[in-house]
Amino acid sequence: MRDHHSPHREHGDGRDGFEKRPGRERSGRGPRVFAPGDLKLLLLALIAEQPCHGYDLIRQIESMFDGAYCPSPGVIYPTLTFLEESEMILGDAEGGKKRYTITEAGRLSLSDQAIALDGVRMRIEVSKRSLRGHDRPAEIHEAVHNLRHALQMHHGRWSPEEILRVRDLLNNTAKAIVDGPAVQPAQEQAE
């Protein structure tokens, strides 16, 4: 794993299998999940179904991908701001959190783009299978979801010591997964 806190790390040495990530694009981030305009259309459709907060939209999209993808607030909130400035949705602040509802202009736009929305939903199904992989058991999928949730719940409390602690936990766990079981099953030892 890369040690982002060490100025002396080796670039691309690949000793632990995590330096070079096949299939990674866009400056180290994962492959693009949504085509341009897809997220705006999807958010508009979700808000049309039921007014909700940005966090609710993040959870709904994560659920659409069976947890294999979770959009970041840094992607969702600017898109919501764009839709609000375009007068497609209204954001009503209640208790410091905006609850978004669709406007008549948003409904008209959604109606005009019904075929495009079907395409978005189809691409989500394809991406979901690709992102999740066919060999990940449900128990592992749930554990990954729990990890993501734990990291999100930790938001805002990152002291330098805590950053190092969590980084080491995650790096050690990833390395242990790649290295495989510490003890070979009895059947393999007998062969």
C-alpha positions in Angstrom: 0.0 0.0 0.0 1.1 3.5 -0.5 2.2 5.4 2.6 0.9 8.8 1.9 2.5 10.2 5.0 6.1 9.1 4.2 8.1 11.4 2.0 10.5 8.5 1.4 8.2 6.0 -0.2 9.1 4.1 -3.3 7.0 5.0 -6.3 5.5 2.0 -8.1 7.7 -0.6 -6.5 4.6 -3.0 -6.4 6.1 -5.2 -3.6 2.8 -5.6 -1.9 0.7 -5.8 -5.0 -1.1 -2.5 -4.4 1.1 0.1 -6.2 -0.1 -0.6 -9.7 -3.8 -1.2 -9.9 -5.0 -2.7 -13.2 -8.2 -1.0 -14.4 -7.7 2.1 -12.3 -8.2 5.3 -14.3 -8.5 9.0 -13.8 -5.5 9.9 -11.6 -5.8 6.9 -9.2 -9.5 7.0 -8.7 -11.7 4.1 -9.8 -13.3 3.8 -13.2 -16.1 6.3 -14.0 -19.4 4.9 -12.8 -21.7 7.5 -14.5 -21.5 9.0 -18.0 -21.7 12.8 -18.2 -25.2 13.9 -17.2 -26.2 10.5 -15.7 -25.9 11.5 -12.1 -28.0 14.7 -12.6 -30.7 12.7 -14.2 -30.6 10.0 -11.6 -30.8 12.5 -8.7 -33.7 14.3 -10.3 -35.5 11.0 -10.7 -34.9 9.9 -7.1 -36.1 13.3 -5.8 -39.2 13.1 -8.0 -40.0 9.7 -6.4 -39.6 11.1 -2.9 -38.3 14.4 -1.5 -35.1 13.7 0.5 -31.8 14.9 1.9 -28.4 14.6 0.2 -27.4 11.8 2.6 -30.6 9.8 1.7 -29.7 10.1 -2.0 -26.2 8.8 -1.3 -27.7 5.8 0.5 -30.2 5.2 -2.2 -27.5 5.1 -4.9 -25.3 2.9 -2.8 -28.3 0.5 -2.5 -28.8 0.6 -6.3 -25.2 -0.7 -6.6 -25.7 -3.3 -3.8 -23.0 -1.5 -1.9 -20.3 -1.9 -4.5 -20.3 1.8 -5.1 -21.1 4.7 -2.8 -21.0 8.2 -4.3 -19.1 10.7 -2.2 -20.7 13.9 -0.8 -18.1 15.7 -2.9 -19.9 14.4 -6.0 -23.5 14.5 -4.8 -23.7 18.0 -3.2 -22.3 20.0 -6.1 -24.7 18.1 -8.5 -27.6 19.0 -6.2 -26.4 22.6 -6.1 -26.4 22.6 -10.0 -29.9 21.2 -10.1 -31.1 23.8 -7.6 -29.5 26.7 -9.5 -31.0 25.3 -12.7 -34.4 25.5 -10.9 -35.0 21.7 -11.3 -35.2 21.1 -7.6 -35.8 23.2 -4.4 -33.7 22.8 -1.3 -35.6 23.6 1.9 -33.3 23.9 4.9 -34.8 22.3 7.9 -32.7 21.9 11.0 -29.6 22.8 9.1 -30.1 20.0 6.5 -31.6 20.7 3.0 -34.5 18.5 2.0 -34.8 18.5 -1.8 -38.0 18.4 -3.8 -38.6 18.5 -7.5 -40.0 21.6 -9.3 -42.4 21.6 -12.2 -39.4 22.4 -14.5 -37.6 19.4 -13.1 -40.7 17.2 -13.8 -40.8 18.4 -17.3 -37.1 17.8 -17.8 -37.5 14.3 -16.4 -40.4 13.6 -18.7 -38.4 14.8 -21.7 -35.5 12.5 -20.7 -37.4 9.3 -19.9 -35.5 7.3 -22.5 -32.2 8.6 -21.2 -33.2 7.7 -17.7 -33.9 4.1 -18.8 -30.3 4.1 -20.2 -28.9 5.3 -16.9 -30.7 2.5 -15.0 -29.4 0.0 -17.5 -25.8 1.3 -17.1 -26.2 1.0 -13.4 -27.1 -2.7 -13.7 -24.0 -3.3 -15.9 -21.7 -1.2 -13.6 -23.1 -3.0 -10.5 -22.1 -6.4 -11.8 -18.7 -5.1 -12.9 -17.9 -3.3 -9.7 -19.1 -6.1 -7.4 -17.6 -9.0 -9.2 -19.2 -12.3 -9.4 -17.0 -14.0 -6.8 -17.5 -11.8 -3.8 -19.6 -13.7 -1.2 -22.5 -11.8 0.5 -20.6 -11.9 3.9 -17.6 -10.1 2.4 -19.9 -7.6 0.6 -21.5 -6.8 4.0 -18.1 -6.5 5.7 -17.0 -4.0 3.0 -20.2 -2.0 3.6 -19.6 -2.0 7.3 -16.1 -0.7 6.8 -17.3 2.1 4.6 -19.9 3.0 7.1 -17.4 3.0 10.0 -15.1 5.3 8.0 -18.0 7.7 7.3 -19.0 7.7 11.0 -15.5 8.6 11.9 -15.6 11.8 9.7 -14.2 14.9 11.3 -12.2 13.2 14.1 -8.9 12.5 12.3 -6.0 13.4 14.6 -2.6 12.7 13.2 -2.3 9.6 15.5 -5.7 8.3 14.4 -4.9 8.7 10.8 -1.8 6.5 11.2 -3.7 4.0 13.3 -6.5 3.6 10.8 -4.1 3.6 7.8 -2.1 0.8 9.4 -5.2 -1.2 10.2 -6.4 -0.9 6.6 -3.1 -1.5 5.0 -2.3 -4.6 7.2 -5.8 -6.0 6.5 -5.4 -5.5 2.7 -2.0 -7.1 2.8 -3.3 -10.1 4.8 -6.1 -10.6 2.3 -3.6 -10.6 -0.6 -1.1 -12.9 1.2 -3.9 -15.5 1.7 -4.5 -17.8 4.6 -1.7 -18.1 7.2 -2.3 -21.8 7.6 -2.9 -24.1 4.6 -6.0 -26.3 5.0 -5.1 -29.9 6.1 -6.0 -31.4 2.8 -3.5 -29.2 0.9 -0.7 -30.0 3.4 -1.3 -33.8 2.9 -0.8 -33.5 -0.9 
